[in-house]
Amino acid sequence: MKKIFIFGVPVFLFLAAILTSFFMSMAGCKRGDNLAGAILPLNVPTSTPTPATGAFNCYVYDNGGKQGVTVVLLDPSLSNPITNTTDQFGNAIFNPTPLLVGNYTAEVLAQGRYGLSALPITITNPSQGAVSCTFTAASQALTIVSGVPVSFVAGNGTFNIGVSYIQPGTLDVPITVTTNALPSSWNTSPSPFVLSMANPTTVVAVNKTGCAVKNQPVSFFGADFLGLPFVNTGMTMIRNFPVNVQLNLTQTATTCTCFGGTCKNAIDTTFTLNSPSDCGTSWTLTVGSRVFTLTNGQSAGVGGAASSPCKGLGTVGASLSSVLGNASGSGVNGVIINTNF
């Protein structure tokens, strides 16, 4: 027993030294460090997923990697399709066997807000390393490319406007384009219409079909196939002919009142709008601090005044004012007509 005990002490010390050295290295300690209170680290597995890759890696990005997008890989003969969906990193992985030399084609099929999109992938050596392609959708814009500025005359007419959809990326996001609500004297054709990478530009006919004197904004709104509006553009049709608007001011003596030997008429002032060729447009009339909105043939009174000496009852004065041309406003005898153009 004594021999076993003596033999066991050095063995124990040897094992203790090995274990101490191991734990010191795990704790980042060096010889001579104070181990009191040291906490040895645990090997805790990370929760961050690791992106997987394959021989072909086809990424789909639309404001970040898009998961669940169906991608198809075609071999150089454009046959033998392999289908996969993108993972949480936006990557669809393919491992075709055997790997052929030539041009493979990766396709994002038409789905959701995406149209059919294709990219080539070239294989030059059957033993080459992993290859990748990237479908991206970003910075789309709707623009007017031709036919503006536009001015219209009194008669009817058609004005052709080129509308273009710009997609600098490689992932097609088709849009349905509509226009703003237009008055009955205007319409557009075609409406609605679809723009995509395959058909990025359309000529839209803006038609004037009736009486119109106001400058007419025409706006185009593009929404993806999920109904989300995200691009727009527009222009304004400019009136290029004068409109004759006449303002008739009439003063009428009503009653005669005498006080202290002085007699005065009560005078009422009325403005009447005469604009037979303005297509029923409403005009804003400002007299002092009073504002009236009138159409052709309508009148507005601006209160009474007194006139001395008394005159006969009835019309005592009238003046005819007019606005001619394209001006948005004109001052006539202290009266301002705003055309609302």
C-alpha positions in Angstrom: 0.0 0.0 0.0 2.9 2.4 0.8 4.4 1.9 -2.6 1.1 2.5 -4.4 0.6 5.8 -2.4 4.1 7.0 -3.2 3.6 6.1 -6.9 0.2 7.8 -7.0 1.3 11.3 -5.8 3.5 12.1 -8.8 0.9 10.8 -11.1 -1.8 13.0 -9.5 0.5 16.0 -9.6 1.3 15.4 -13.3 -2.4 15.2 -14.2 -3.2 18.3 -12.2 -0.5 20.2 -14.0 -2.0 19.2 -17.4 -5.5 20.2 -16.4 -4.4 23.5 -14.9 -2.5 24.4 -18.1 -5.6 23.5 -20.2 -8.0 25.6 -18.2 -5.5 28.5 -18.2 -5.3 28.5 -21.9 -9.1 28.3 -22.2 -9.4 31.4 -19.9 -6.7 33.3 -21.8 -4.4 33.2 -18.8 -0.6 33.1 -18.7 1.7 31.5 -16.3 1.8 33.7 -13.2 -1.7 35.1 -13.6 -4.0 35.1 -10.6 -6.7 32.5 -11.3 -8.8 33.5 -8.3 -12.3 34.4 -9.5 -11.6 33.4 -13.1 -14.6 32.2 -15.1 -13.7 29.7 -17.7 -15.6 30.3 -21.0 -18.2 27.9 -22.3 -18.4 26.8 -25.9 -21.9 28.3 -26.7 -23.1 27.7 -30.3 -23.9 30.9 -32.3 -27.5 31.6 -33.4 -26.4 33.5 -36.6 -27.1 31.3 -39.6 -24.3 30.7 -42.1 -25.1 31.4 -45.8 -25.0 28.2 -47.9 -23.5 28.2 -51.4 -23.3 25.8 -54.3 -21.9 25.5 -57.8 -24.4 28.1 -59.0 -25.6 30.9 -56.7 -28.4 33.0 -58.0 -29.2 36.0 -55.8 -32.5 38.0 -55.9 -32.3 41.5 -54.3 -35.2 43.9 -54.0 -34.6 46.2 -51.0 -32.5 43.3 -49.6 -32.3 39.6 -50.2 -35.8 38.2 -51.1 -36.7 34.8 -49.8 -39.1 32.4 -51.5 -38.5 33.6 -55.1 -38.6 30.8 -57.7 -35.6 30.6 -59.9 -34.9 28.2 -62.8 -31.5 27.1 -64.2 -31.3 26.0 -67.8 -28.2 24.2 -69.2 -26.4 25.3 -72.4 -29.0 23.5 -74.5 -31.7 25.5 -72.8 -33.2 22.3 -71.5 -33.1 20.1 -68.4 -34.5 22.9 -66.1 -33.6 22.8 -62.4 -36.0 24.8 -60.1 -35.2 26.1 -56.6 -36.4 29.0 -54.4 -34.3 31.6 -52.7 -33.3 31.2 -49.1 -33.3 33.9 -46.4 -30.3 35.5 -47.9 -32.0 35.7 -51.3 -29.8 32.9 -52.8 -31.1 30.0 -55.0 -28.5 27.3 -55.0 -27.9 24.8 -57.9 -25.5 21.9 -58.2 -26.0 20.5 -61.7 -24.2 17.2 -62.5 -22.3 17.0 -64.8 -21.2 20.6 -65.1 -21.2 21.5 -68.8 -19.1 24.0 -70.7 -21.2 26.7 -72.3 -23.8 29.4 -71.4 -26.3 28.5 -68.7 -29.4 30.7 -68.2 -30.9 31.6 -64.9 -34.5 32.8 -64.9 -36.7 34.4 -62.3 -40.2 33.3 -63.3 -43.1 35.7 -63.5 -44.5 35.8 -59.9 -45.8 38.3 -57.4 -44.5 41.8 -58.5 -41.9 40.3 -60.8 -41.9 39.7 -64.5 -39.8 37.0 -66.3 -36.1 38.0 -65.9 -33.1 36.1 -67.3 -29.3 36.2 -66.9 -26.5 34.2 -68.6 -23.9 32.3 -66.7 -20.8 31.2 -68.6 -18.9 28.0 -67.7 -15.5 27.7 -69.4 -14.2 24.7 -67.5 -16.1 21.8 -66.0 -13.8 21.9 -63.0 -14.1 25.7 -62.3 -15.2 27.0 -59.0 -18.6 28.4 -57.9 -20.3 31.0 -60.1 -23.0 33.4 -59.3 -25.6 35.8 -60.9 -27.5 38.6 -59.3 -31.1 39.9 -60.0 -31.6 43.4 -58.7 -34.6 45.8 -58.6 -33.9 49.4 -57.6 -34.1 53.0 -58.7 -37.0 52.6 -61.1 -38.4 55.8 -62.7 -41.3 56.8 -64.9 -40.5 59.7 -67.3 -41.9 61.8 -70.1 -39.6 61.2 -73.1 -41.3 63.1 -76.0 -44.2 65.4 -76.9 -43.8 68.1 -74.3 -44.3 70.9 -73.7 -47.8 70.9 -75.2 -50.1 73.9 -75.9 -53.6 73.6 -77.1 -55.9 75.9 -79.1 -59.7 76.5 -78.9 -60.5 73.5 -81.2 -60.3 69.8 -80.5 -57.0 68.0 -81.0 -54.8 65.0 -80.1 -51.4 65.2 -78.5 -49.0 62.3 -78.5 -46.9 61.9 -75.3 -44.1 59.3 -75.0 -44.0 57.7 -71.5 -41.0 55.6 -70.5 -40.3 53.3 -67.6 -36.6 53.1 -66.6 -35.3 50.0 -64.8 -31.5 50.1 -64.3 -31.5 46.7 -62.5 -31.7 43.2 -63.9 -35.0 42.1 -62.1 -38.1 43.1 -64.1 -40.8 44.8 -62.0 -43.7 45.5 -64.5 -46.1 48.3 -63.7 -49.7 49.2 -64.7 -49.9 52.9 -65.6 -53.0 54.9 -65.0 -53.8 58.7 -65.4 -55.4 61.2 -63.0 -59.1 61.9 -63.2 -59.6 64.3 -66.2 -62.5 66.7 -67.0 -65.1 65.5 -69.6 -63.3 67.5 -72.3 -60.1 65.4 -71.9 -59.2 61.8 -72.1 -56.1 59.6 -72.7 -55.6 56.4 -74.8 -54.5 53.8 -74.0 -55.4 53.8 -70.3 -54.4 51.8 -68.4 -51.4 50.3 -69.9 -48.5 48.1 -68.8 -44.7 48.9 -69.0 -41.9 46.4 -68.4 -38.4 45.5 -69.5 -39.8 43.9 -72.7 -42.0 47.0 -73.4 -40.5 50.0 -71.6 -42.1 52.9 -73.6 -45.6 53.7 -74.8 -47.0 56.6 -76.8 -50.1 58.0 -75.0 -52.6 60.0 -77.0 -54.0 62.9 -74.9 -57.2 64.0 -76.5 -59.0 67.3 -76.2 -62.6 66.5 -77.2 -64.5 69.6 -76.0 -64.4 73.1 -74.7 -61.5 73.8 -72.3 -59.8 77.0 -71.3 -57.9 75.9 -68.1 -54.4 74.6 -68.2 -54.8 70.9 -67.7 -52.4 68.7 -65.7 -52.0 65.1 -66.9 -50.3 62.7 -64.4 -49.2 59.1 -64.9 -49.1 56.7 -61.9 -47.3 53.4 -62.0 -48.2 50.5 -59.7 -46.6 47.0 -59.5 -48.7 43.9 -60.1 -49.5 43.7 -56.4 -51.1 47.2 -56.6 -48.4 49.2 -54.9 -47.9 52.6 -56.5 -44.2 53.6 -56.5 -43.4 55.7 -59.6 -45.1 58.7 -61.2 -44.6 61.5 -63.7 -46.7 64.2 -65.3 -46.9 67.3 -67.5 -49.4 70.2 -68.1 -51.4 71.0 -71.2 -51.0 74.8 -71.7 -53.8 77.0 -73.1 -52.5 79.0 -76.1 -55.4 81.2 -77.0 -57.1 84.3 -75.4 -60.3 84.1 -73.4 -62.6 87.2 -73.4 -64.0 87.7 -69.9 -66.1 90.9 -69.3 -67.1 92.3 -66.0 -70.1 94.6 -66.0 -70.3 97.0 -63.0 -73.8 98.6 -62.5 -74.8 101.2 -59.9 -78.4 101.6 -59.1 -80.1 104.4 -57.1 -82.8 102.9 -54.9 -84.2 105.3 -52.3 -83.8 109.0 -51.5 -83.4 110.1 -47.9 -83.3 113.6 -46.7 -81.8 114.8 -43.3 -81.1 118.3 -42.2 -81.9 119.7 -45.7 -79.5 117.2 -47.4 -80.9 114.5 -49.6 -79.0 111.4 -50.7 -79.7 108.4 -52.8 -78.8 104.9 -51.6 -76.7 103.4 -54.3 -76.3 99.6 -54.8 -73.3 98.3 -56.8 -73.6 95.0 -58.7 -71.0 93.1 -60.8 -72.1 90.8 -63.6 -69.8 88.4 -65.4 -70.1 88.1 -69.1 -67.9 85.3 -70.5 -69.8 83.3 -73.1 -66.7 81.5 -74.5 -65.1 80.4 -71.3 -66.6 76.8 -71.2 -68.5 77.6 -68.0 -65.3 78.4 -66.1 -65.7 79.9 -62.6 -63.9 83.2 -62.0 -62.8 84.7 -58.7 -63.7 88.4 -58.3 -62.1 90.4 -55.5 -63.4 93.8 -54.6 -61.7 95.3 -51.6 -61.9 92.7 -48.9 -64.8 90.8 -50.6 -64.4 87.8 -52.8 -67.0 86.4 -55.2 -66.9 83.4 -57.5 -68.9 83.9 -60.6 -69.7 82.1 -63.9 -71.1 83.6 -67.1 -74.3 85.6 -66.4 -74.0 85.5 -62.6 -74.1 88.7 -60.5 -72.8 89.7 -57.1 -73.7 92.8 -55.1 -71.0 94.6 -53.1 -73.2 96.8 -50.8 -74.5 100.3 -51.0 -73.2 103.8 -51.0 -74.7 107.3 -50.7 -74.9 109.9 -53.5 -75.8 113.5 -53.0 -78.0 115.1 -54.3 -80.7 112.7 -55.0 -81.1 111.4 -58.5 -83.9 109.5 -60.1 -84.2 105.9 -59.2 -82.7 103.3 -61.5 -79.3 102.9 -63.1 -77.0 105.8 -62.4 -73.7 104.5 -63.7 -72.2 101.5 -65.4 -68.7 100.5 -66.7 -67.6 97.6 -68.7 -64.2 96.0 -67.9 -62.6 93.1 -69.6 -59.6 90.7 -69.4 -58.1 89.6 -72.6 -55.3 87.2 -73.3 -53.5 84.6 -71.1 -52.8 86.7 -68.1 -53.7 85.0 -64.8 -55.0 88.3 -63.4 -55.7 91.9 -64.3 -56.5 95.0 -62.4 -59.3 97.2 -63.9 -60.5 100.3 -62.0 -59.5 98.7 -58.6 -61.3 95.5 -59.5 -59.2 92.3 -59.8 -60.3 89.3 -61.7 -58.4 86.1 -61.0 -58.8 83.6 -63.8 -57.8 80.6 -61.6 -55.5 79.3 -64.5 
